[in-house]
Amino acid sequence: MIKLIALDLDDTLLMEDCTIPDEVVDTLKEAEKRGVKVVIATGRIFPSAKGYAVRLGTDSPIICYNGAMIRTPEGDVIQAYEHSPEDLHEIAVFAKEHELYMQAYAEDEIVVEKTVDKTLIDPDSKATGIREVGDLTETVFLPSPKLMFFDTPERLAEIRPVFEERFPNRFYAATSKEYLLEVMPKGVSKRNTLERYASSCGISADEVMACGDNTNDREMVEWAGVGVSVGNGVASLKEIADYVAEAERSYGVKEAVEKFVL
């Protein structure tokens, strides 16, 4: 019996225009009426994710920053894992050497050298402030739950092994969209945070359904008793999912909830 549904946002619960259709909201609300927890598990920042929690009407905690934080819908921090200022400085030096756009976070705001097109493409930029701090190799960072590189898929595929060779076993990197490489503190992932939260509620993996679309969802989907890839999920996620929805995005979530929960 499923007691908790964990949902990625972008390209999973959200349509291409970043909305959730009314009928999908109604389906998830029906699940909650039956006592099932509905938990957002996203790479997005808290202010951005909170708006969707409000839309769903859920009072369950929000897993945000790709698992680096779990917070109540009111904003209280339940758990947080952050890069140290020293680590951020080292990575900023790496980014400058390789001419990479780097984005960090502080106090739920985006931190960049300066605002560019890449900054504004990020949907989180519509939900929070943007701090322009100048040369990132010279700034004094505050702790950040994650950081992000933004480039072409081909360039990120080239740079990822270089990054991992430079910082062996020090961080956790994952792709949320083909043009984003997100870097979290070591040991941080949606899966690990979801497992800790579920355990605190007395819920086992077998009682969890997790829905995603990309590689940053892989561990969460693989761990859950029912791991779901929406129809538009990447091939590597579909390979390990227990169920691949025929429908894409929101409607794939609706399909899975109706099949396994309702």
N, C-alpha and C positions, 0 to 999 in steps of 0.2 A: 504494500500500500504506500503510495507516494504521500509524504507529509511536507515536503519542501520542493518548490520549483525555483531554480536559479536561472536567471535570464541575462544574457549579454544584451547590450543595447544596439549599437550600430550594426546594421545589416542583419540583425537577428530579430529583436523585438520591434525595431524601428523600420519604417518604410524608407524609401530613398529620400523622401523629403523630411525625414526625421520626425514623423508623426506616428501615432498608434491609432489605428482605426477603432471606432466605437465598439464594434462587435468583438474585437480582440480584448479590449478593456473589460467588456461584460463577461467574457469567458473567464478571464483571470479573477474577476470579482466573484464569480460563481465558485471557483476553486477555493477562494478564501472563505466564503460562506460555509464551505464544507470542512473548514479547519486546516487548510493547507497554507503554509507560509509561502509568500511570493517575494523572492529576494532578487533585487537587481545586482548583477555582478559585472562591472564594466571597467573599461580603461579610462572612462571620463572622470573629470574632476567632480568633487562633491556638489557644488552649486548647479552644475549641469545635470547630474544624475537626479538630484532632488526634485527637479521639476517633473520628471517622469514618475517618480514615486508618488508625488501628489496626484498626477493624472490617474494612476492606478488605484489610488486610495489606500495603499498598503502602509501599515505601521511597522513592517519588518525593517531591520537595519539594511543599510546600503553598503555593498562592497564596491569601492571605487579605487581609482588610481591603479587598476590592474591588480588589486589585492593588497596594495600597500596600506590601505585604510579601510576600516569598517566603522560606520557612524550611524547613529539614529537619524531618522528623517528630520529631527529638530537640529541636528548638527553636532550632537555630543559624540566625542571620539571614544569608541569602544577599544579599538586597537589601532596602532599606527607604527609603520616601519619607514624610516627615511634615510636617504643618502646623507652622509655627513658633508659639511662644507668642504672638507679636504678632498673627499672623493669627487665632488662636483668640480672642483678646480682641476683635478687631474683629467677628468673627462672633457672639460672645456678646452684644455690644452690639446688633447687628441682631436677634438672637433675642429679647432683652428688649423692644426697641421694638415688636416684632410679636407679643409674647406667645406665642412658640413654645417648645415643649419641645425642648431641645438636649442631646445626649449626646456626650461626647468620650471619649477613651481614653488611658490612660497605663500603660505597663508591663503590658500585657495585662489591665488592669482597666477597668471602666466608670467614667466620671467624670460626675457629675450634681450639680445644685444640691441635690436631695434625692430619695430613692427614692419613686416614685409608681407607679400602676398601669402607666403606659407603660413604665417601666423594667423591670418584671417580666414584661411581655408579650414582651420581647425574649428569644429562646431563649438568647442568649449569657449572660444573667444567671444561668443555671443552671450555667454552666461556669467562672465567674470571680467575683472580688470586685467590690463596688460602693463607690466612694469618693464620699461626700457632702461637698461642699466649700463649700456655701453659695452666695451670689450669684456666678454665673459671671463677671459683669463685674468682680468684685473679686478673683477668685482668681488665683493665680500658676500658670499652666498649665505642664505639661511638654509636649514635642512629642507630637503625636497623629497616627497614620496616617490617620485619617478622623474625621468627625463626622457626626451624624445628627439630622435633624428628624423628629418623629413627630406626625402630625396626620391629619385626614380627607383623602381623596383630593381633594376639592373645594378644601379650604384649601391644600393643597400645590400644586395646579395654579395657584392664584392667587398664591402666594408665590414660586414659582420664578422667574418673569420679574422680579419685584421684587428678588429676591436677585441675579440675574444682572446687572441694571442697576446695583445697588449695587457689585458686585464684577466688573466686566467683564473677561472672559478671565483671571481669576486662579485659578479653581478648576474642578474637573470634578465635575459633579453627575449622579447617576443614581438611578433608582428600582429597588429590589430587591423591594419589596412596595408595593402601592398606597398604603399609609399611611406609607411611609418615603421620605425624600429623603436620600440619603447624599452627602457632599461630601468629595472627596479632593483632594490637591494637584494642581496643573495638570499635565497630561500623564500622570497615573496612571489606568490602567484595567486590567481583567483582560486585555484584548487585548494591550496593550503589554508587560505583564509576561510573559504567556504566550509572546509572540513572542520576547522576549529569552531566556527559558529554552529554548525549542525550538531557537533558533539556537545556543545554547551546547552543545546535544547533537547538532548537525549535522542537525537535523530541519527540513524546510521546511514551509511552510503547507499544501502539498498532502498532506503526510503526517500532518496533524492532523485529528482529529474533535473538535468542541466542541459540548457539549450545554447548553442553557439554557432558561429560561422567561420572562425578563423583560427590560426595556430595559437593565439594567446588563450583560446578556449579549450585547447586540446586536453590538457591535464584535468581540467574540471569535468569535461564531458567523459573522459576515460574513467575517472574515479566514480562518478555517479552510478547508481543502480540502473538508471535509464539515461543514457547519454544520447542527446539528439543533435543532429546537424540539420539546420534548415536547408531548403532545396538549393539555395545559392551558396552553400558552404564550400570551402576549398576542398580539393580532392583528398588531401591528407587527413582532414577532419572526418570526412565521410567514411574513410577507410576504417576508422576506429569507433565510430558511433554505433550504438545499439539500434538506432532508428534514424533513417534519413527521410525527412518530410518531403512529400511531393511538392508542396507549396513553398514559396520563398518568403523570407523575412517574417513580418507579423503573422501572416496567414499560415506559415509553417509552424510557428509557436502555437497558434490556435489549434491546428491539426493535431499536434502532439499532446496538448493538454486535454483535448476531447478524447483522444485515444487512450491515454494512460492514467488520467486523473478523473475525468467526468464520466 
